[in-house]
Amino acid sequence: MTALSPVHDSALLAGRILDAFRSGDLPGLEFELQRDRSAPPDLPPDTAERWELLDAVAGQMHATLQRLRRRSISGFEGAEVHLRLLRHLAERPSGAQ
């Protein structure tokens, strides 16, 4: 079995968050949003940027989910932007194996 590159790992994590959100599985979504998204060391700048963006989007989504649970907001703030960014991050960059 071939190990996934760091780009693929971030794409896989973004896809898992998307899948949980789309399915309406709130416990699954919370699990995916709390997953460790620490970037592997010594990444090329473009790959490190993907990890940083994934971490920021997941962090914002987790904070929004917590506010929803406390009923301090009535809808999933920023969902359209978050989902668009996750779709982008879930794609494999051209040339990636």
C-alpha positions in Angstrom: 0.0 0.0 0.0 1.4 3.4 -1.0 1.3 6.1 1.7 -0.6 9.2 0.8 1.3 12.4 0.3 0.7 15.3 2.7 -1.4 17.0 0.0 -3.6 13.9 -0.2 -3.9 13.6 3.5 -5.3 17.2 3.7 -7.6 16.5 0.8 -8.8 13.3 2.5 -9.5 15.2 5.8 -11.3 18.0 3.9 -13.4 15.3 2.1 -14.3 13.7 5.4 -15.6 17.0 6.8 -17.6 17.5 3.7 -19.1 14.1 3.8 -20.1 14.5 7.5 -21.6 17.9 6.8 -23.6 16.7 3.8 -24.9 13.7 5.6 -26.2 15.7 8.5 -24.2 13.5 10.9 -23.5 16.1 13.7 -21.5 13.7 15.9 -19.5 12.7 12.9 -19.0 16.3 11.8 -17.8 17.2 15.3 -15.4 14.3 15.3 -13.9 15.3 12.0 -13.7 19.0 13.0 -11.8 18.0 16.2 -9.4 15.6 14.4 -5.7 16.5 14.6 -4.9 18.5 11.5 -1.2 19.2 12.4 0.7 19.6 9.2 3.7 17.2 8.7 7.0 19.0 9.1 9.1 20.4 6.2 6.3 20.8 3.7 6.6 22.9 0.5 5.0 26.3 1.0 1.9 25.5 -1.2 1.2 22.3 0.6 1.7 23.9 4.0 -0.8 26.6 2.9 -3.4 23.9 2.2 -3.0 22.5 5.7 -3.2 26.0 7.3 -6.4 26.7 5.3 -7.9 23.4 6.3 -7.1 24.0 9.9 -8.6 27.5 9.8 -11.8 26.4 8.1 -12.3 23.4 10.4 -11.7 25.6 13.4 -14.3 28.2 12.3 -16.8 25.4 11.5 -16.2 23.9 15.0 -16.8 27.2 16.7 -20.0 27.7 14.7 -21.2 24.2 15.6 -20.6 25.0 19.3 -22.6 28.2 19.0 -25.4 26.3 17.3 -25.5 23.7 20.2 -25.7 26.6 22.7 -28.5 28.1 20.5 -26.7 31.4 20.4 -27.1 31.4 16.6 -29.9 30.0 14.4 -28.0 28.9 11.4 -24.6 27.6 10.3 -22.8 31.0 9.8 -20.5 31.0 6.8 -21.5 27.6 5.6 -21.4 28.5 1.9 -17.8 29.9 2.1 -16.7 27.0 4.3 -18.1 24.4 2.0 -16.6 26.1 -1.1 -13.2 26.1 0.6 -13.5 22.5 1.7 -14.5 21.4 -1.8 -11.4 23.2 -3.1 -9.2 21.5 -0.5 -10.7 18.1 -1.1 -9.6 18.2 -4.8 -6.3 16.6 -5.7 -4.0 19.3 -7.1 -2.9 18.6 -10.7 0.2 16.5 -10.8 -0.4 15.0 -7.4 -0.4 11.2 -7.2 
